[in-house]
Amino acid sequence: QDLAIDVPSIYANLGKLMGESFAQEHLTLKVIRSALEPLRATDKAGIVLCEVIKTSVDILGSKGSMEVQKRWGKEKMSWSDLCDNPAELIEKYKLDYLSTTEPKDDSTSTSSS
């Protein structure tokens, strides 16, 4: 926590570093979740995870959000694993496509209402 005072963007920078490795499939979400567990007590794990996802989506380009969503579902991730109230982070980082633990199945949604 003292490091965050000295380097205010430490959590964003950590997320960006991990995001590059996640995009290249060197890290899994489960490994990232384990690495971020100590940050859960200070409610910073969710911020780092959002930066990981944002960086990965940017690196992967047009297929980024679909790839992240697929890996999220495959690894059975849940926001509750890393933060108590993820709604604000989901909205801020525009990650509503990860609001569930299972990937969306476009074949079952045929109506557009």
Contacts in CASP RR format, 6 or more apart in sequence:
PFRMAT RR
TARGET T0000
AUTHOR 0000-0000-0000
METHOD contacts of the structure
MODEL  1
QDLAIDVPSIYANLGKLMGESFAQEHLTLKVIRSALEPLRATDKAGIVLC
EVIKTSVDILGSKGSMEVQKRWGKEKMSWSDLCDNPAELIEKYKLDYLST
TEPKDDSTSTSSS
1 42 0 8 1.000
3 10 0 8 1.000
4 10 0 8 1.000
4 11 0 8 1.000
4 44 0 8 1.000
7 13 0 8 1.000
11 39 0 8 1.000
11 44 0 8 1.000
11 47 0 8 1.000
11 48 0 8 1.000
11 51 0 8 1.000
12 47 0 8 1.000
12 51 0 8 1.000
14 48 0 8 1.000
14 51 0 8 1.000
15 48 0 8 1.000
15 49 0 8 1.000
15 51 0 8 1.000
15 52 0 8 1.000
15 55 0 8 1.000
16 51 0 8 1.000
16 52 0 8 1.000
16 55 0 8 1.000
18 27 0 8 1.000
18 32 0 8 1.000
18 35 0 8 1.000
18 48 0 8 1.000
18 51 0 8 1.000
18 52 0 8 1.000
18 55 0 8 1.000
19 27 0 8 1.000
19 51 0 8 1.000
19 52 0 8 1.000
19 53 0 8 1.000
19 55 0 8 1.000
19 56 0 8 1.000
19 59 0 8 1.000
20 55 0 8 1.000
20 56 0 8 1.000
20 59 0 8 1.000
21 27 0 8 1.000
22 28 0 8 1.000
22 29 0 8 1.000
22 32 0 8 1.000
22 52 0 8 1.000
22 53 0 8 1.000
22 55 0 8 1.000
22 56 0 8 1.000
23 55 0 8 1.000
23 56 0 8 1.000
23 59 0 8 1.000
23 60 0 8 1.000
24 59 0 8 1.000
28 71 0 8 1.000
28 75 0 8 1.000
29 71 0 8 1.000
29 72 0 8 1.000
29 75 0 8 1.000
29 77 0 8 1.000
30 75 0 8 1.000
30 77 0 8 1.000
32 49 0 8 1.000
32 52 0 8 1.000
33 49 0 8 1.000
33 77 0 8 1.000
33 81 0 8 1.000
33 82 0 8 1.000
36 45 0 8 1.000
36 46 0 8 1.000
36 48 0 8 1.000
36 49 0 8 1.000
36 82 0 8 1.000
37 45 0 8 1.000
37 82 0 8 1.000
39 45 0 8 1.000
39 46 0 8 1.000
39 48 0 8 1.000
40 82 0 8 1.000
40 83 0 8 1.000
43 83 0 8 1.000
43 84 0 8 1.000
45 82 0 8 1.000
45 83 0 8 1.000
46 79 0 8 1.000
46 82 0 8 1.000
46 83 0 8 1.000
46 86 0 8 1.000
46 89 0 8 1.000
47 89 0 8 1.000
49 82 0 8 1.000
49 83 0 8 1.000
50 89 0 8 1.000
50 92 0 8 1.000
50 93 0 8 1.000
50 95 0 8 1.000
53 68 0 8 1.000
53 93 0 8 1.000
53 95 0 8 1.000
53 98 0 8 1.000
54 93 0 8 1.000
56 64 0 8 1.000
56 67 0 8 1.000
56 68 0 8 1.000
57 64 0 8 1.000
57 65 0 8 1.000
57 68 0 8 1.000
60 67 0 8 1.000
60 68 0 8 1.000
65 97 0 8 1.000
68 98 0 8 1.000
69 97 0 8 1.000
69 98 0 8 1.000
69 103 0 8 1.000
69 104 0 8 1.000
70 103 0 8 1.000
72 98 0 8 1.000
72 101 0 8 1.000
72 103 0 8 1.000
73 101 0 8 1.000
73 102 0 8 1.000
73 103 0 8 1.000
74 103 0 8 1.000
76 101 0 8 1.000
77 98 0 8 1.000
77 101 0 8 1.000
78 101 0 8 1.000
79 86 0 8 1.000
79 89 0 8 1.000
79 90 0 8 1.000
79 98 0 8 1.000
79 99 0 8 1.000
80 86 0 8 1.000
83 89 0 8 1.000
89 95 0 8 1.000
90 96 0 8 1.000
90 98 0 8 1.000
90 99 0 8 1.000
97 104 0 8 1.000
END
